[in-house]
Amino acid sequence: MIAAFALSACASKGGAEPEPARTSASASEERPVRISGDHVAFTVVAGAPLTGVHESGWPSADCPGVGYEFAGGDLVVEAFPPECERKTDRVGNGHHGYYRSLSDVPQPVDVQRVKTGIGEAEVFTQEYFECTNSCSDWQEPVAIVTLDDPVDGDYPALVVRGVKDAIDTDALVAVLRTLETG
């Protein structure tokens, strides 16, 4: 379970040349991790380490999103530009949705709004499935935070998501209430 998580968005512009995100973290899980790239910049105190950075052609060549995983991927922060179109009306089998606003979500459940220090968040759950020989379903908590001052206007929102049922909606809302401008 992710105990504490704080996020700050920063409005610093990257240079003309594409620049990979710079990250800094210590062995301590309670110290801030700073993400600073051309598309998004934020600081996270996750209570869990940064365990994955995805940029440049992630999740696919036609969708240049960015993503950051914490706690082995149990908590994810993502951002997607307009060319990342929703390909399905149902999320599952590794596809959790490319969201910039609530209108991108196929079937949001129990939508609530939460004010944060970096913009308003729309919090909801979505049904997520995985099928191989049999199928399993989860209710994933998701928040779309519309950034008041995005680094790159093509990346207007951060998506903060608990993967499968790694965290619940109350824990996600607690995370959102810690969001601050950097």
N, C-alpha and C positions, 0 to 999 in steps of 0.2 A: 504494500500500500504506500502510496506517495503521501508523505506526511506534510510537507510544506513546499510551496511553489510560488514564486513571485516573478512577475514578468514586467519588464519596462520596455516600451518602444522608444526608439530614438529617431529623430528626423534629420539624419545626416546624409547628404548626397554622396554617392560614389563617383569616381572619376569617369572619364569618357571610355577608358579601357575596361572591359569586364574584369572584375576583381573577385576572386573567390572569398567567401566569408572567412573572417578570422575568428577563431574561437580561443577562449582562454578558460582553463579550469584547473583546479588543484585536486589533489587526492581527496580532499574533504568534500563530501556531498552537500555541505551547507554553504559553501562559498558560491558567489555568483559566477555564472557562465555568460560571457558576452558573445553575442553573434552580431557581426557587422559585415554586411555585404552590399552589393549594388541594389538589391531589391527589398531587403528587410534588415532591420537592426533592432535588437532587443537584448535585455539582460534577464537571466533566469536564475532564481535560487530554487532549485527543484527538490531538495532533500533526496535527490537521486542524480547520478551522473549523466552527462551527455554521452550517449552511446552510439549515435549515428548522425551523420550529416549527409544530406542528399541535395545536390545542386546540378546544374548543367545537364539538361536532358532527362531530368527526373520529374515525374515518373516515366515519361517516354519522350522520344525525340520531338513529337508534335505538341508536347505539353511541358514547357520549361518551368515547372514549379520548383519550390524549395521546401525542404522538410528537415526537421530536427527531432531526433528521438531521445527520450529520457527513460531511465529505468528499464533498459533493455527493450524499449519500444512500447512500453505500457502507456506512455503519455507522449503525444506527438503534437508538434507545432508546425503548421504548414502555411504556405501562401501560394496562390495560383493566379496567373494572368488570364486575360480574356480568351486566349486561344485554347485553353483547357476546357473544352466543352464536356458537359455531362453526356456520357455515352449510353447510359441505361437508366431505366426508371427504378431500378433496384440495386442496392449496394451489396456486394458480397464477393467471396472468393478472391480476396486481396484488393479489391477496389472499394475504397471507403467514401468516395465522392470528391470531386474537385469543386470546392465552394468558394464563392466571393460574396454571396448574399443568400438570404433565406430562400429566395426564388430559385436558386440552383438546387435545392434539396428536394428529392422526389417525394418523400412522405415524412416530414418532421412530426414528432409526437411531443405533446406537452411543452409547447414553446413558451418561454419566459424571457423577459428582458432584464439585463443586469447592467448597471452603469459601472464602468471601470475608469481608471485614470487615463486610459489611452483611447477610449471610444466606447460606444454602446455595444454590448454583446447580446446576441440572440442565442439562447441556450435551449437545446432540445435533445431528444434521444432519437436514434434511428435504428431500425432493425438491420442487423448485419448477419450474413450467413456464410458458412463454408461447407462445401460438399465435396467429398471424394467418394468413398463407398457408402457413406451415410452423411446426413446433414446435421449441422448444429446451428442454432440461432442465438444471437446475443442482442441486448439493447445497449448500444454504445451512446455514452454522453458526448455531445459535441457542442462547441460554442463557436460562433462566427463573430469575431470582434472587428467591427468597422473602424478602421484607424482614423483618428482625428487629423493626423499629420503623417501620412505614409511617406516612406523614403522614396519609393517609386510608385507613381500613380497607377501603373498597370498591376500593382499588387496592393489593392486597397484594404485588404482584410487579412487578419491572422485567423486560422482555424486551429483551435485547441481541442484535442480529441483524446478521450480515454479509449484505448483499443479493447475491443470486445467488452468484457466486464471488469477490466483491471481496476478501474475506479468508478464510483457511482456519481450521479448528477450532483448530489450535495457536495462531494469532494471537489468536483469540477467548479461549481459555483464559488466555493471557498478559494480556489485558485484564482478565479476571475476577480474576486474582490481585492486581491493583492496587486493587480496590474497598476503600474505607474509609468509616467513619462520619465525617460532617462535624462 
